Amino acid sequence: MTASGRRPPAFEPESEAYSLYQKGLRLLRERHPGAAALLLARALRLEPGRNSIREALARAEYALGRHEEAARLLAEVVRDVPDNDYAHFALSRCLRRLGRDDEARAHLRLARALRPGEPRYREGG
């Protein structure tokens, strides 16, 4: 743990969790969110405090149409790392899909404030 109470962002490249995480990211890039979600969920069980795994799993869940689960994961990320602009943006997209428009707008505003030049945030996704 760091002085701020956060876990260091990196984990051991030879660990099972890291291997599952890398394979999950590859599957996401290759547009196989179901397979990615399985691997990333296993990685998260091994390393439950890793926001990088949570964020990747949320992307897979979103792609599978599981917006409630994706929103839950992303809410955990923004709770742990409130200055993560992408997590706020992705959470806003999930909340919009769930019909929670006021909350979605609030997270989109935060994403824009944290990274004003990001074109995706200007359009709202």
N, C-alpha and C positions, 0 to 999 in steps of 0.2 A: 504494500500500500504506500501511496505517496503521502506527503504531509497534508494534502487536502482531503485525504480519505479515499481518493480514487485509486483503483487498481491501475498499474502501468498498462498502456495500450497493447503492448506486444505480448505474445505468449510463445512458448518454445516451438520452433519450427518442426522438431521431431515428435511432438506430442500428437496423440490420436485426435484431440480436439482440433488442433491446427490443420491436420491433414483432412479431416472431415469438412472444416470450414473452407479450405481451398477448393476441394472437390465440389462443395455446394455452390461456391461462387462461379466455378466453371460451368456447372449445370445451369445456373441462372443466365449466364452469358449465352449459353447454347439454347436458351428458351425451353428448359425442362424444369418448371417450377415445382412440380410434384416430387420429383426425385431430389431436387435441391432441398425442399422442405424437410424431407426425411433425414437427410444427412445433417442439415443444420440443426434440427431439433435434437439429434443425438449429440452434436457438438455442444449445444447449449446445456444439455444435462451434465456433460463433463465439466463445462466451464460456465456455470450459471451467472456469473457476474460480468461476462464479456458483452459489452454493448455492440462491438463489431459483429458478433454472431447474432445478437438480437435484431440488429438493423437488417442484416442479410436475410434472416428468417422472415422478418416482416415483409420484405420485398417479395419473397416467394409466396407468402400467405396472401398478399394483395393480388398477385398475378393469378392465384387460384380462386379469387373472389371471396376470400375469407377476410373481409374488411374489419370485422370486429376483433379478430385475433391479431391482425396486423396493427390495428390501432392500440390494442393493449400492449403489444411489444414496443411500439414506438413511444407510447406514453412513459414506459419505464426508461427508455433511452433519454427522453427530454427531462425526466425527473433527475436522472443521474448526471446528465451533461446538458444543462439548460442553454448553452451557447452552440449546440449542434444545429446549425441552420437546416441541413438536409432532413434531419429527423422531424423538425417542426414542419417543413414543407410536406414530407411524406405523410405525417400525421394529419395535416390539413386535408390531403386528398382522401384519406380513409374516412375522416369525419364527414366530409362532403358526401361520400358514397352512402354513409349511414344516415344521411338527412340531418346531421347536426351542424347546420350551416354557420351559426354564430360562433361555435367553437372552432370550426374550420377556418373562418376568416381571421380569428385571433392568432392562430398558429401560422397562417400564411403571412400575416403582418409581421410576426416575430422573425420568420425566415427572411423576409425582405429587409428588415432592419439589421439583421445579423450579416447579410451578404447582399447589399443593395445592387450590385452589378450583375447578379445572376439572372440571365434571360428567362429561365423556366419560372422563376418566382414572379416575374413581371406579368406573365400571362396567366398565372394561377395554376399551372400544371398542364 
